[in-house]
Amino acid sequence: MGDESVRADVWLWRARFCRTRTLAARLIDEGRVRLTRGGLESRLDKPSRLVRPGDALVFAITGRLHAVRVEALGTRRGPPAEARELYSPLEAE
């Protein structure tokens, strides 16, 4: 897999949804992140679970619901403009 996937906590941190990896890991540990891959939805149970481009994530932070599709994995936690390239918002269905 190598470059095709990254830990969920790392991705949330790189995409700037969480200020630290610790906060991203806590969000996942608390069962507040859902992953949809290949039409199957599951709740992420460990920060080490891998996400891949094409996956959909749904989670709530500070009372706001986020539904996004992973577009890229990134290589670092860059500026906000770079972070926005890692995902695209999902439309309400």
Secondary structure, 3 states (H helix, E strand, C coil): CHHHCEEHHHHHHHCCCCCCHHHHHHHHHCCCEEEEECCEEEECCCCCCEECCCCEEEEEECCEEEEEEECCCCCCCCCHHHHHCCEEECCCC
